[in-house]
Amino acid sequence: MSNHQELLTGWGNTAPSLADVVRPRNEEEVTTDLQNAPGSLIARGLGRSYGDAAQCAGGTVLSNRGLWNLTPIDPLTGLVTVGAGVSLDELVSISIPAGWFIPVTPGTRQVTIGGAIAADIHGKNHHVDGSFMNHVRSIRLATPTGTLTITPESEPELFWATAGAMGLTGVVIDATVQMIPIETSYISVDTERFPNLDATMAAMASGDDDYRYSVAWVDCMTAGASMGRGVITRGDHAPKSMLEGKQTRHPLSPPASTKLAVPFTPPSGLLNRLSIKAFNEAWFRKSPKKRDGEIQSLGTFFHPLDGVDWWNRLHGHRGFLQYQFVVSDAHGDVVTKAIELLSSQKVPSFLAVLKRFGPHNPGPLSFPMKGWTLALDIPIGPPQLAGVLDQLDLMVGEAGGRLYLAKDSRLSPQQFRAMYPQLGEFERIRKTIDPQGLLASDLSRRLGIS
Ligand SMILES: Cc1cc2nc3c(=O)[nH]c(=O)nc-3n(C[C@H](O)[C@H](O)[C@H](O)COP(=O)(O)OP(=O)(O)OC[C@H]3O[C@@H](n4cnc5c(N)ncnc54)[C@H](O)[C@@H]3O)c2cc1C
């Protein structure tokens, strides 16, 4: 256990705050840290949430990376018990050669098990498999009132309250996760380009159910007839029979490690309206009009951004934010209106990713719910940005939708309460394990989560 002050930010590099950082190595040290914290405390993983969820100004931030243990995967059941500080990258490096894959993966492998549970992360398969907590069988959770093992059967309220609670129900020590069997480390991918948003959304609504994984990249920089043109990539795990050549010799290879990195943060971002427009044009043109059955590695399909370490630095010192919302199928028009608003207000978005979600799980703060989710990476800078995002908050809230806390850095407490109607239930459960309100983060203070 060591202790020093650090200036911390999220992946978006905005709103830094100073905290004492502790690095416990086991349950006993976590308990000591919870007891000795002079003020508030929050856990932190690899800092891949975009905003202020893993920060605690003036308090204690508990790095989970010392909580590192990884038992072998049970070859019969596919269950694995993993320390909260193990990253998905580290987990798949041992699971893939053994023929198992993580049930849900976000767009990067550089997130920890603790972070995956705290955000109840989702992937390209939410419409089929749900979110991460749907595959967690038990959690060892250290709370200010003691450590307990929670399962959906033994402690359903606390278990589901922990899904998407952003660390506010306690420190995850480890968890048992149900992995999925795979024959190969490849995905059979179908790619198709669509001339505008309506065509992209219609194709997703009618065709996504035929695939386990689906995602669309959407161009938010075009207007008129090609507004929101998109490229849909969908796929399923490839069986051995689909592999050819070199792939057949190593059908279960873990993803290659990253070789490139952005070494420093340039003073002003390299990603601006012009460079993003040029990138989007090139991306759309390079995508095939239609290609079926392409064999891609798991890394290429799920984690293309992991090819370059610290790519977030490309946004410069001002940083960037990600705005991700979900709305029900009945309010799919909010996706169109959001892209129209960004395009008409000339707010650039580097990456716009559209997915379909399946049903919500019982987690009161878990983000996914049935419908459409759009995620937009936006550089900080345009003076009109704050007003445009406030307008979007209103549109999403009025449609009964919500923003993803793992990406949020700016939502107001009023909008947050309106978007998460089960917040009262969450606060009631939280009081039972943290009556003094020890667990708090910059995000929980900003949103007024008591
Ligand atoms: C490039 C990129 C792509 C992404 N794509 C997706 C995506 O497709 N889907 C998706 O759902 N998310 C996505 N994310 C977001 C990311 O999955 C989440 O923010 C995740 O929580 C980050 O994990 P972390 O280990 O970095 O945690 P941190 O960012 O360090 O912390 C996130 C939250 O977890 C809590 N936490 C961390 N460890 C513990 C613990 N041991 N116990 C209790 N609480 C803990 C923290 O308090 C904080 O509230 C993406 C992020 C990036 C950078």
The ligand as a Gaussian input file, in Angstrom:
#p B3LYP/6-31G(d) Opt

LIG

0 1
 C      -11.727000       3.920000     -26.707000
 C      -12.807000       3.599000     -25.727000
 C      -13.878000       2.844000     -26.156000
 C      -14.894000       2.515000     -25.248000
 N      -15.934000       1.770000     -25.722000
 C      -16.930000       1.433000     -24.869000
 C      -18.001000       0.603000     -25.304000
 O      -18.066000       0.195000     -26.453000
 N      -18.937000       0.253000     -24.378000
 C      -18.872000       0.663000     -23.093000
 O      -19.749000       0.295000     -22.312000
 N      -17.886000       1.460000     -22.649000
 C      -16.909000       1.845000     -23.511000
 N      -15.879000       2.626000     -23.060000
 C      -15.902000       3.090000     -21.650000
 C      -15.219000       2.112000     -20.704000
 O      -15.544000       0.781000     -21.018000
 C      -15.689000       2.380000     -19.277000
 O      -15.538000       3.720000     -18.949000
 C      -14.972000       1.537000     -18.235000
 O      -15.599000       1.760000     -16.989000
 C      -13.502000       1.929000     -18.083000
 O      -12.862000       1.018000     -17.204000
 P      -11.570000       1.450000     -16.390000
 O      -10.951000       0.235000     -15.810000
 O      -10.693000       2.299000     -17.218000
 O      -12.222000       2.285000     -15.205000
 P      -12.073000       3.835000     -14.809000
 O      -12.348000       4.675000     -15.995000
 O      -10.799000       4.040000     -14.105000
 O      -13.286000       3.954000     -13.805000
 C      -14.603000       3.875000     -14.302000
 C      -15.576000       3.668000     -13.136000
 O      -15.315000       2.405000     -12.555000
 C      -15.186000       2.526000     -11.158000
 N      -14.285000       1.462000     -10.722000
 C      -13.082000       1.132000     -11.225000
 N      -12.571000       0.087000     -10.547000
 C      -13.472000      -0.253000      -9.599000
 C      -13.512000      -1.235000      -8.574000
 N      -12.516000      -2.094000      -8.379000
 N      -14.597000      -1.274000      -7.790000
 C      -15.637000      -0.421000      -7.950000
 N      -15.631000       0.531000      -8.897000
 C      -14.576000       0.621000      -9.717000
 C      -14.627000       3.926000     -10.959000
 O      -14.935000       4.412000      -9.671000
 C      -15.356000       4.701000     -12.030000
 O      -16.615000       5.113000     -11.553000
 C      -14.843000       2.974000     -23.909000
 C      -13.760000       3.752000     -23.484000
 C      -12.751000       4.066000     -24.391000
 C      -11.590000       4.903000     -23.931000

